[in-house]
Amino acid sequence: MLLAFVILYLLVSIAIGVWAARRVHNVEDYYAAGRSLPIWIVTAMVFATWFGAETVLGIPATFMEEGLGGLASDPFGASLCLILFGLFFARRLYRMHLLTIADYYRSRYDRRVEFVTGIAIALSYLGWVSAQITALGLVFNVLSDGTISQAQGILLGAAVVLIYTLYGGMWSVALTTFFQMIVIVLGLLYIAALIVQRTGIEPVLTHAAQAAKFELLPEFSAVALLAFLSALLTMGFGSIPQQDVFQRANSSKNEAVAVWGTVLGGLAYFLFAAVPIYMTYAAHFLDPALIERWLGVDAQMILPELVKGDFPLIAQVIFYGALLSVIMSTASGTLLAPSVTLAENILKPWLAHGQTMTGERLLKLTRWVVAGFAGLVTLYSLWSLKQATTIHQMVENAYKVTLVIAFVPLAAGLYWRRANTLGAYCAMGLGAAVWLPLELFAPEGVWGLEPQFAGFLAACVGMLAGSVLRPRGARAP
């Protein structure tokens, strides 16, 4: 019965996405929903896209094992990213009438910078989208009592998300996400209310405080502070030059919506991320044996197993409907974002051979790329499953490359007049030269400085040196 309700929910989501596809008439409709969305839909898209599998399953699991100290990247860094983007980047980028964030790098620097940053941005989504598809596999596995393996669930989940993203683009993402956000908020609040009736709020918070789960830093030292800062800024800065963040702001009907829709979505994400953390930690009171069984093995299973084993059918239907909404809203948006970047900024210049590509041909190319990227994500998800990579780790790893390669040229280009193409080359080159060797040979970092944060600092030095030491004739803004 539970599985039947879930299948019905999936069919409704697909129907909404296919219906929304009727609004797609050109590339701008597919990429940015015609730049016509009001603030309530933009806020919903920002919130629901970021409120993904890692928020319901990964973040609570990390909190159970590491406390707040393990959540520097998400939700702290993720919320920081959205608020910073809204306040300092959304308005300036919206005015430029771009199709993708990588278009900015061509406009401000040159085609080579666009190509490198476009590849970096697209690659960064591999882990994030895979985290959502992996979570879908986990949900199908739990719901079927193991009849559907997690690998089979991954294949099924990827197919469902692909169907309604492929044809409708941003319109499908916008309308399905708005529907899914309603299910997410009402569903999780309903389950949380049931848990509050059984345990109360204060006993759960007191238990967590006594277990030292609210300590941000394990010890007050330079190394611990650097480690926390590295994790915070990897997500906080590394997520800013991302197509999905830009795409939601760029779909807004005006500048004010672009700014405040993103900021409000970020604030809503930060506040609501506490709900699944509370729900999962309450298992200490509701089912201590469940904690003992899964903590240290796969803490991501605690919340779905708790609801499935200890709540009535209607509550299970609501919870799993909300969980699927969480995952699918993020998966669809993060599948579309890298695909349009690859199509517009990497493949179109190569396939067009210097000529203008028609809108119809570009739209067809983008849809092929969506399908191809979905296949790549599925393969990566299956590989990560064998490596036992957690959902939270997959999301954390997603933003390293954009922090090192794309953030400095974006921020410097918008806010420093002397930033130039040579500076962008030096930033990308020096950042990668420092980050990659450390990532390969010292992945845990040096003196609390994680490899990607060292690469980010090197990129700052590269931009400064290349722009200040600009030879005669180098391109300036």
Protein Blocks (a to p, Z undefined) as FASTA:
>chain_A
ZZmmmmmmmmmmmmmmmmmmmmpmbfklmmnnooaacfklmmmmmmmmmmcfklmmmmmm
mmmmnommlmmmpmklmmmmmmmmmmmmmmmmmmnopabfklmmmmmmmmklmmmmmmmm
mmmmmmmmmmmmmmmmmmmmmmnnomacfklmmmmmmmmmmmmmmmnmmmlmmmmmmmmm
mmmmmmmmmmmmmmmmmnommlmmmmmmmnopmbfbfbdcfklmmmmmmmmmmmmmmmmm
pfklmmmmmmpmbfklmmmmmmmmmmmmmmmmmmmmmmmmmmmmmmmmlmmmmgopamml
mmmmmmmmmccfklmmmmmmmmmmmmmmmmmmmmmmmmmmmmmmmmmmmmnnopacdfkl
mmmmmmmmmmmmmmmmmmmmmmmmmnopafklmmmmmmmmmmmmmmmmmmmmmmmmkbcf
klmmmmmmmmmmmmmmmmmmmmnogehiafklmmmmmmmmmmmmmmmmpcehiacZZ
